[in-house]
């Protein structure tokens, strides 16, 4: 059962690395001036949700 713990640790590390990559990209975007207003951000979120919802159908 020791292998199960190692697999969980690898999964946790992969999730942590993914989070840090996303955070770095967000910081890079802010530094480059690629930011959306709050209204534009929510509009984009709604568009992406609609696209994902339509893709499942």
C-alpha distances in whole Angstrom, upper triangle without the diagonal:
4,5,5,7,9,10,11,13,15,16,17,19,21,22,23,25,26,28,29,31,33,34,35,37,38,40,41,43,45,46,47,49,47,47,48,50,48,50,49,45,45,47,45,42,44,45,41,40,43,42,38,39,42,39,37,40
4,5,5,7,9,10,11,13,15,16,17,19,20,21,23,25,26,27,29,31,32,33,35,37,38,39,41,43,44,45,47,45,45,46,48,47,49,48,44,44,47,44,41,44,44,41,40,43,42,38,40,42,40,38,41
4,5,5,6,9,10,10,12,14,15,16,18,20,21,23,24,26,27,29,30,31,33,35,36,37,39,41,42,43,45,43,43,45,47,45,47,46,42,43,45,42,39,41,42,38,38,40,39,36,37,40,37,35,39
4,5,5,6,9,10,11,12,14,15,17,18,20,21,23,24,26,27,29,30,32,33,35,36,38,39,41,42,44,42,42,42,44,43,45,44,40,40,42,40,37,39,39,36,35,38,37,33,34,37,35,33,36
4,5,5,6,9,10,11,12,14,15,16,18,20,21,23,24,26,27,29,30,32,33,35,36,38,39,41,42,41,40,41,43,41,44,43,39,39,41,39,36,38,39,36,35,38,37,34,35,38,36,34,37
4,5,5,6,9,10,10,12,14,15,16,18,20,21,22,24,26,27,29,30,31,33,35,36,37,39,41,39,39,40,43,41,43,42,39,39,41,39,36,38,39,35,35,38,37,33,35,38,35,34,37
4,5,5,6,9,10,11,12,14,15,17,18,20,21,23,24,26,27,29,30,32,33,35,36,38,39,37,37,38,41,39,41,40,36,37,39,36,33,35,36,32,32,35,33,30,32,34,32,30,34
4,5,5,6,9,10,11,12,14,15,17,18,20,21,23,24,26,27,29,30,32,33,35,36,38,36,35,36,38,37,39,38,34,34,36,34,31,33,34,31,30,33,32,29,31,33,31,29,33
4,5,5,6,9,10,10,12,14,15,16,18,20,21,22,24,26,27,28,30,32,33,35,36,35,35,36,38,36,39,38,34,35,37,34,32,34,35,32,31,35,34,30,32,35,33,32,35
4,5,5,6,9,10,10,12,14,15,16,18,20,21,23,24,26,27,29,30,31,33,35,33,33,35,37,36,38,37,33,34,36,33,31,33,34,30,30,33,32,29,31,33,31,30,34
4,5,5,6,9,10,11,12,14,15,17,18,20,21,23,24,26,27,29,30,32,33,31,31,32,34,33,35,34,30,31,33,30,27,30,30,27,26,30,28,25,27,30,28,26,30
4,5,5,6,9,10,11,12,14,15,17,18,20,21,23,24,26,27,29,30,32,30,30,31,33,31,34,33,29,30,32,29,27,29,30,27,27,30,29,26,28,31,29,28,32
4,5,5,6,9,10,11,12,14,15,16,18,20,21,22,24,26,27,29,30,29,29,30,33,32,34,33,29,30,33,30,28,31,31,28,28,31,30,27,30,32,30,30,33
4,5,5,6,9,10,11,12,14,15,17,18,20,21,23,25,26,27,29,27,27,29,31,30,32,31,27,28,30,27,25,28,28,25,25,28,27,24,27,29,27,26,30
4,5,5,6,9,10,11,12,14,15,17,18,20,21,23,24,26,27,25,25,26,28,27,29,28,24,25,27,25,22,25,26,22,22,26,25,22,24,27,25,25,28
4,5,5,6,9,10,11,12,14,15,17,18,20,21,23,24,26,24,24,26,28,27,29,28,25,26,28,26,23,27,27,24,24,28,27,25,27,30,28,28,32
4,5,5,6,9,10,10,12,14,15,16,18,20,21,23,24,23,23,25,28,27,30,28,25,26,28,25,24,27,27,24,25,28,27,25,28,30,28,28,32
4,5,5,6,9,10,11,12,14,15,17,19,20,21,23,21,21,23,25,25,27,25,22,23,25,22,20,23,24,20,21,24,23,21,24,26,24,24,28
4,5,5,6,9,10,11,12,14,15,17,18,20,21,20,19,21,23,22,25,23,20,21,23,21,19,22,23,20,20,24,23,21,24,27,25,25,29
4,5,5,6,9,10,10,12,14,15,16,18,20,19,19,21,23,23,26,24,21,23,25,23,21,25,25,22,23,27,26,24,27,30,28,29,32
4,5,5,6,9,10,11,12,14,15,16,18,17,18,20,23,23,25,23,20,22,24,21,20,24,24,21,22,25,24,23,26,28,26,27,31
4,5,5,6,9,10,11,12,14,15,17,15,15,17,19,19,22,20,16,19,20,17,16,20,20,17,19,22,21,20,23,25,24,25,28
4,5,5,6,9,10,11,12,14,15,14,14,16,19,18,21,20,17,19,21,19,18,21,22,20,21,24,24,23,26,28,27,28,31
4,5,5,6,9,10,11,12,14,14,14,17,20,20,23,21,19,21,23,20,20,24,24,21,23,27,26,25,28,30,29,30,33
4,5,5,6,9,10,10,12,11,12,15,18,19,21,19,16,19,21,17,17,21,21,19,21,24,23,22,25,27,26,27,31
4,5,5,6,9,10,11,9,9,12,14,15,18,16,13,16,18,16,15,19,19,18,20,23,22,22,25,27,26,28,31
4,5,5,6,9,10,10,10,13,16,17,20,18,16,19,21,19,19,23,23,21,23,26,26,25,29,31,30,31,34
4,5,5,6,9,9,10,14,17,18,21,19,17,20,22,19,20,24,23,22,24,27,26,26,29,31,30,32,35
4,5,5,6,5,7,10,13,15,18,15,14,17,18,16,17,20,20,19,22,24,23,24,27,28,28,30,33
4,5,5,6,6,10,12,14,17,15,14,17,19,17,18,21,22,21,23,26,25,26,29,30,30,32,35
4,5,8,9,13,15,17,20,19,17,21,22,20,21,25,25,24,27,29,28,29,32,33,33,35,38
4,6,9,12,15,18,20,18,17,21,21,19,21,24,24,23,26,28,27,28,31,32,32,34,37
4,6,9,12,15,17,15,14,18,19,17,19,22,22,22,25,27,26,27,30,31,31,34,36
4,7,10,13,15,12,12,15,16,14,16,19,18,18,21,23,22,23,26,27,27,30,32
4,7,9,12,9,9,12,13,12,14,17,17,17,19,22,22,23,25,27,27,29,31
4,6,8,6,6,9,10,9,11,14,14,15,17,19,19,21,23,24,25,27,29
4,5,5,6,9,10,10,12,14,15,16,18,20,21,23,24,26,27,29,31
4,6,5,6,9,10,11,12,14,15,17,19,20,21,22,24,26,27,29
4,5,5,6,9,10,11,12,14,15,17,19,20,21,23,25,26,28
4,6,5,6,9,10,10,12,14,15,17,18,20,21,23,25,26
4,5,5,6,9,10,11,12,14,15,17,18,20,21,23,25
4,5,5,6,9,10,10,12,14,15,16,18,20,21,23
4,5,5,6,9,10,11,12,14,15,17,18,20,22
4,5,5,6,9,10,11,12,14,15,17,19,20
4,5,5,6,9,10,11,12,14,15,17,19
4,5,5,6,9,10,10,12,14,16,17
4,5,5,6,9,10,11,12,15,16
4,5,5,6,9,10,11,13,15
4,5,5,6,9,10,11,13
4,5,5,6,8,10,11
4,5,5,6,9,10
4,5,5,6,9
4,5,5,7
4,5,5
4,6
4
